[in-house]
Amino acid sequence: MIIVPASSSLDLAARVAKDMGATLAEVDKKRFPDGEMYVRINSELKNSEVAVIGNNRSDEDFVELLLLLNASKEGGAAKVTAVLPYFGYSRQHMIYKPGEPVSSKVMTKSLENFSDRIICVEIHDEETLGFASHPFVNLSVINTSSEFFRNKGVDLILSPDDGGYERAKKMGEILSIPAYYINKKRIDSKTVEMHLPDVDFSGRSVLLVDDIISTGGTIIKAVNLLKSSGVSKVSVSAVHGIFAKDSDSKIKPLVDLLAVSDTIEGAHSLISISGDISRALAGDV
Ligand code: R5P
C-alpha cells in the first residue's frame, strides 16, 4: 500500500502510513504562473494499491484531491482509494430550492471518475452514499472518540440536540455513563430556545458531543446553558472541527477541554482516527 498525502491531511496520512507499515509518497505541489495548481507524485506507483488521503473542505482541496487521484491512476496504480476524512458539500445532498445542484452527488461522481473506492468518516448525511456506483464506505469513529475520554473523569454525556442523541448514547454505553440531550424549541424563524434535560448537573463533569462544529453557534449556546446549571467541568468534542470564523477562539476559553478529531487538522485535533482509516484500508470494515 502506498499512501499519497494531500495538503489538507499531511499529519493524518503520515500516521496512517506508519500504522500500516506503508510507504508515504512524496508529493510536489506548486502553482503554474497563471495560478493553476500543479501536483506530482514522486514515487513509483505501478501495480501498487494506492490510497490518496485528503478532504474537500475547500474548493482548492478538492481540485488537489482530484489531481492526485488522477496522477495515481495515470501512474499505473492497480487500485486507487480516495480517503476523505471530511467529506464536504454533503449538506447539499438534495434540492431544497429549484435551480440548485445536488452538490454531494457532484463530489461523489467526480471522485468516482478517478478512484475505485471511496472511504469517508462520519459523513453529514448518509444519503450521499447512494449516489455512488463503486464501493463507498462511511466509517464511524465513535469507539475512538469514546476511548479518548476514558479516564478523563466525565460523569455524563450531553448532545446539543435530539439529532445527535444516538452518538451521545453510544458513547455513554461505551464509557458506562449516562447520556442525555438538550431540547430545542423553535420559537420563530430566527429564535430557537434550548432547554436542559431534567438532570442534576451540579458538581458534574459534562462532555458535550456533536458530529461537527461549524460556526460554533450550537456548541457555544449549549456550553453557556450548561454553565448556568452548576457543572464543575465542561468538555467539548466533535468528530469534525471546522471552526468557521475562528469560532474555536470563542469556544476554547469557555471550556475545560476542547478535543476534535484529525479529520480536519488543526490545533484542537487531539483525537486521531488514523487507526480507523488503517483498518478500513486493510479491508477490515
Ligand atoms: C446539526 O445538524 C449538526 O449536528 C451540528 O450541530 C451543526 O451543524 C453545528 O453547526 P454550528 O457549529 O454552525 O452551530
Boltz pocket constraint, residues with backbone or C-beta under 6 A from the ligand:
constraints:
  - pocket:
      binder: B
      contacts: [[A, 160], [A, 163], [A, 164], [A, 210], [A, 211], [A, 212], [A, 213], [A, 214], [A, 215], [A, 216], [A, 217], [A, 218], [A, 219]]
      max_distance: 6.0
